């Protein structure tokens, strides 16, 4: 099994799909990494030689921020926004959508389970 950036790549998938299992590498980055490493992107990981795996490793180490380092960088960016008191930082702190989405309806992923507020009852008619 090929191990790149601390992630075991699935052996039975093509290279450009398998590289997406690494946090920080998506569709276009996976394709670019394999082109730079001079490997056919459609070649399955099980068919890669040790030399090809090492080329992929070196391309990713030199040109991409991935896995733990990328997660830490993102957390530092969010922490900075919260500390300076920016609007985006306040939204992160409050657990609300950050990028301008509406919150009157929807936004349940960020806001969490509904908290029902009891309404005022109508007085009975006479």
Secondary structure, 3 states (H helix, E strand, C coil): CCEECCEECCCCCEHHHHHHHCCCCCHHHHHHHHHHCCCCCCCEHHHCCHHHHHHHHHHHHHHCCCHHHHHHHHHHHHHHHHHHCCHHHHHHHHCCCCCCCCCCCCCHHHHCCCCCCCCCCCCCCC
